[in-house]
């Protein structure tokens, strides 16, 4: 048998990219796996990035990885418009649901006010809770 060794490497490597590609190929053989990534950006008149979201549509679901809105814009409807832009793009890409997560020190109440429901929680990191939410679109 071939000798195997483990290496732990800080940061992202070409090996990580290759492993991800192998997993995607495996998934595509067994499902309708077809990730479509998109970004929603909110910029001011000077083209400074003030907020946005990063997501992908896969298997009929929008998976949101990042949502941010500069603090001075919060409470003025921009967050709602941002989430609705994600939902609209998801609908165009034939998704029926949005998934996202937030911590207890972030925006759970905001997402629930937009119709999201908690479907899971995790005590993580120590002393905090992480909430997993979804909503139909």
C-alpha positions in Angstrom: 0.0 0.0 0.0 1.2 3.5 -0.8 2.3 5.5 2.2 0.0 8.5 2.9 0.8 11.6 4.9 -1.3 14.5 6.2 -0.4 18.1 5.7 -2.2 21.0 7.4 -1.7 24.2 5.4 -2.9 27.7 6.4 -5.0 29.5 3.8 -6.6 28.3 0.6 -4.5 26.2 -1.7 -4.6 24.7 -5.2 -5.3 21.4 -3.4 -8.4 22.8 -1.9 -9.6 24.0 -5.3 -9.0 20.6 -6.7 -10.8 18.8 -3.9 -13.8 21.2 -4.4 -13.9 20.4 -8.1 -13.9 16.6 -7.3 -16.8 17.1 -4.9 -18.7 19.2 -7.5 -18.2 16.5 -10.2 -19.4 13.8 -7.7 -22.5 15.9 -6.9 -23.3 16.5 -10.6 -23.2 12.8 -11.3 -25.9 12.3 -8.7 -28.1 15.4 -8.8 -29.1 18.4 -10.8 -26.1 20.3 -9.3 -25.6 23.5 -11.2 -24.3 26.3 -9.0 -24.9 29.8 -10.3 -23.2 32.5 -8.3 -24.3 36.1 -8.1 -23.5 39.3 -6.2 -25.8 42.2 -5.3 -23.9 45.5 -4.7 -25.2 48.8 -3.2 -22.9 51.7 -4.1 -23.1 55.4 -3.4 -22.8 58.2 -5.9 -19.0 58.0 -5.6 -19.1 54.3 -6.4 -18.1 53.3 -2.9 -19.4 49.9 -1.8 -21.9 50.4 1.0 -23.6 47.0 1.1 -24.4 43.9 -0.7 -24.8 40.2 -0.7 -23.1 37.1 -2.2 -25.1 34.0 -3.0 -25.4 31.1 -5.3 -28.4 29.2 -6.6 -28.1 25.5 -6.4 -30.6 22.7 -6.5 -33.4 25.2 -6.7 -32.3 27.1 -3.6 -30.5 30.5 -3.0 -27.7 29.9 -0.5 -26.7 33.3 0.9 -23.0 33.4 2.0 -22.6 37.1 2.8 -24.9 40.0 3.6 -23.6 43.4 4.7 -25.0 46.9 5.0 -23.0 49.9 6.3 -24.3 50.9 9.7 -25.5 54.4 8.8 -27.8 52.8 6.1 -29.5 50.4 8.5 -33.1 51.1 9.5 -33.9 53.0 6.3 -35.2 50.1 4.1 -32.0 49.4 2.3 -31.6 46.0 4.0 -35.1 44.9 2.9 -34.4 46.1 -0.6 -31.1 44.2 -0.6 -32.8 40.9 0.5 -35.6 41.4 -2.0 -33.0 41.9 -4.8 -31.5 38.5 -3.8 -34.9 36.9 -3.8 -35.7 38.4 -7.3 -32.5 37.1 -8.8 -33.2 33.7 -7.2 -36.7 33.7 -8.8 -35.1 34.5 -12.2 -32.8 31.5 -11.7 -35.8 29.3 -10.8 -35.1 29.0 -7.1 -38.0 28.5 -4.7 -36.3 29.1 -1.4 -33.6 31.2 0.3 -31.2 29.8 3.0 -29.0 32.0 5.2 -27.5 32.0 8.7 -26.9 34.6 11.3 -25.5 34.8 14.9 -27.3 36.0 18.0 -25.3 39.3 17.8 -26.3 39.9 14.2 -29.7 40.3 12.4 -32.0 37.4 13.3 -35.0 39.7 14.1 -34.5 41.5 10.8 -34.7 38.3 8.8 -37.7 37.1 10.7 -39.5 40.4 10.0 -38.8 39.6 6.3 -40.6 36.2 6.6 -37.6 34.0 7.4 -38.0 31.1 9.9 -35.4 29.5 12.0 -35.0 25.8 11.1 -31.9 25.1 13.1 -29.6 26.4 15.8 -26.1 25.7 16.9 -24.2 26.8 20.0 -21.3 28.3 18.2 -19.0 30.0 18.8 -18.6 29.5 22.5 -21.1 31.7 24.3 -23.1 32.5 21.2 -25.7 30.9 19.0 -25.9 30.5 15.2 -29.3 30.5 13.6 -30.1 28.9 10.2 -33.1 30.4 8.5 -35.1 29.9 5.3 -37.9 31.5 3.4 -39.9 30.7 0.3 -39.6 33.0 -2.7 
